[in-house]
Amino acid sequence: RGKIINALSNDIDKVLHNEEKTKYIKATGINISNYRESKLRYGKIAICVDADDDGMHIACLIMALLYKFAPEFLKEGRLHWLHAPLFKITSGKTVHYYYTEEQVRASKVKGTQQRFKGLGEMKPEDTKCMFDSNQWMERLTWDDEVPELLEGLMGDDSQPKKDFVFSRINFEEIEV
């Protein structure tokens, strides 16, 4: 159904009446007016999105939603990042999955290489690697900088976003 509403840059009434937000919160078992760990449906949640800018934005929207309505969930370390592989190299009957370009470059495996554009183009047998010994899931940890970072990236003030982008990109090196 698309992206959930940005809980940090929209009016609270609009966020509270957003269908995607409601379904997401209901699925987790989070009560936004009375957070109780014992009422959660799951001990942890893993974000699994495409490894592109759009996927990162969706992940930030989920983090913003949890930060707005259940910061305790984040502080308890219940949010995880389940990475999807970017590459598959098939060598004979053996299949290898890689999560970064660096891993592929360092690999000595020769064979047919496929780059996944997103989860939607992966076959079911490819997604299984995310749940076996090849799994790359990391716990997202809370620290004192999280609120400022989330508010800066997802809040309604555009200046922190602009500062973030311009502090990390050298536009003189971009070729047109």
PyMOL commands that set and color helices and strands:
alter all, ss='L'
color gray80, all
select helices_A, chain A and resi 12-16+19-28+37-39+53-69+71-75+101-106+119-121+124-131+146-154+158-168+171-173
alter helices_A, ss='H'
color red, helices_A
select strands_A, chain A and resi 45-47+79-82+87-91+94-98+112-115+137-139
alter strands_A, ss='S'
color yellow, strands_A
deselect
rebuild
show_as cartoon
